[in-house]
Structures are given as C-alpha cells and as structure tokens.
C-alpha cells in the first residue's frame, strides 16, 4: 500500500495544482489514497497521509478550509467515516458556525466523529449534543431496503442491534481532546423519544446525521428543521448506500421543506452522503 501512495504522490502538489485537468487528477490521487483509507481498521494508512488528503481538498475543493493543529491525528483515527467525508463535515461546520446555535450528532457510534466535531469547536462556547441509543441499530422499517450488505449478514433485519458502542467510550474520546464536560450533552435513547423530552438545544447551527435507517433519519431531520438557523448545515451519511431508507428519508424531507433547504452531493470519491443547507 505504501508503494501505491508513493507512486501516486510522487509528483509535487504544486505541479498538480497548475494542471488544467486538476479535478481529474484530484480524483485519481484521492482514489489511490482511499485504497489506503479503507485499510484504516488495520492502521495501514499513516497519519501523514491524512495531511496530504486534507491539502488536496484545500487546493482543489475547499480553498477556504481553515487549518487546525492536530486535525491530522483525529482524521487518521476515524472509524467508518472516510477522510473525504470528514473534510466535508469540517468545512460545513466552519460555514455553519457563522449562524447561531449548537452542534449535534445523531448516531455517534464509537465517538470518533464526535471527537472531531468537539475539537473543531473547542475554542467556541458551543455545546455538542450527542443522540444515540447506545444499543445499536433499531429494527428496520418497511422503507429500509438493503442495497449494500456491508457486514454480509444477508438481510436488513439481521442488522438490528449491530454497531452498538458504550457511552463511556464516546465520553473518553471527548475527554482526550479536553472538551469540557459541561458543554457535552448526551441524549441516550431512541431518537423518536429523546427529541421530545428533557433538555434540548434551543438552536442548532450544524448537525451530522448518521442513523442509517429511514425512521430515525426522518425524525432527526424534522427536529432540526424547527431549530436550525438560516445558514445552518446538515450532513446526512449513507445517502444512496447501505439502506435505501436513508436516501428516501432525505428526499422526502427536502421535498416537503418546500425550498427551505439546499441539497448537494459530494464529489463521487468523497463518500456516500449529502449536504443540506438551511436557507434564509
């Protein structure tokens, strides 16, 4: 794998940047890096590769992406989220912080993305709200059709209860970046219930929704619609991937919103997700 990276990144980024075929070259470079990224569970990708990927995005996609010391380590340690998607998350978060409100994550898993979000807003006064059952995936609904059998389980129904992680693991990850416990709000339980009870954010500027299935994504989006300020951003993971219910929930929400949200898909090699922007 290291040999692939050396061959692909053998020429300087400066020479790539001046090429008229920059978007094509970016795709070629990033696909090779993704070969390494998909090996992240075996830690085959090196931390410095995350630096290279971020620099490619800054040069070709997000020239206004604000750098941050230590981000490369957190990108390297992501679980189940590509570095490309994480950079979209960071960029959308940076845009959204111009609006008022806190930061939410719906479906936190092991907390690697939670830690990344927390690190990015460490110097602000924003609170991170973490919504998760900590019991794994719920039972799928009729709208959830298996389109990518990611664990080779054979049916959508067999995914119930998978992907569970303990709350303590998530909190330890936030502690590792010194994010204040007072600015951490954990909403434990099924989202259909937790968005209706107890303490909740009065306004949301950014949300990352990674609930996989139709009903919890639908519930999260409808909740966010009532509390998101203009200029706010939502990234919904697994759009067109794993369960067909994820895309269906987003498409129905955007149509019902009647123009309140802009919709954007990422560059194809970045991952399977979409970006929703709350309009004025």
C-alpha positions, 0 to 999 in steps of 0.5 A: 500500500505504501508503494501505491501512495508513493507512486501516486504522490510522487509528483509535487502538489504544486505541479498538480495544482497548475494542471488544467485537468486538476479535478481529474487528477484530484480524483485519481490521487484521492482514489489511490489514497482511499485504497489506503483509507479503507485499510484504516481498521488495520492502521495501514494508512499513516497519519501523514497521509491524512495531511496530504488528503486534507491539502488536496481538498484545500487546493482543489475543493475547499480553498477556504478550509481553515487549518487546525493543529492536530486535525491530522491525528483525529482524521487518521483515527476515524472509524467508518467515516472516510477522510473525504467525508470528514473534510466535508463535515469540517468545512460545513461546520466552519460555514455553519458556525457563522449562524447561531446555535449548537452542534449535534450528532445523531448516531455517534457510534464509537465517538470518533466523529464526535471527537472531531466535531468537539475539537473543531469547536473547542475554542467556541462556547458551543455545546455538542449534543450527542443522540444515540441509543447506545444499543445499536441499530433499531429494527428496520422499517418497511422503507429500509431496503438493503442495497449494500450488505456491508457486514454480509449478514444477508438481510436488513433485519439481521442488522438490528442491534449491530454497531452498538458502542458504550457511552463511556467510550464516546465520553473518553474520546471527548475527554482526550481532546479536553472538551469540557464536560459541561458543554457535552450533552448526551441524549441516550435513547431512541431518537423518536423519544429523546427529541421530545423530552428533557433538555434540548438545544434551543438552536442548532447551527450544524448537525451530522446525521448518521442513523442509517435507517429511514425512521430515525433519519426522518425524525432527526431531520424534522427536529432540526428543521424547527431549530436550525438557523438560516445558514445552518448545515446538515450532513446526512451519511449513507445517502444512496448506500447501505439502506435505501431508507436513508436516501428516501428519508432525505428526499422526502424531507427536502421535498416537503421543506418546500425550498427551505433547504439546499441539497448537494452531493459530494464529489463521487470519491468523497463518500456516500452522503449529502449536504443540506443547507438551511436557507434564509 
